């Protein structure tokens, strides 16, 4: 199953180490990091978040 891991670069609640562990545990998971945002990347960088989700959905339609 296609899996997108979308992470804020400055996420203190779930640091990038958690993202890397998820990526390693989920076969073929795609990790995308949004620069300069924290845990609420969809609110902190809505344009980047939405563009990433849309691109992923289109690629796996």
Secondary structure, 3 states (H helix, E strand, C coil): CCCEEEEECCCCCCCHHHHHHHHHHCCCCEEEEECCCCCCHHHHCHHHHHHHHHHHHHHCC
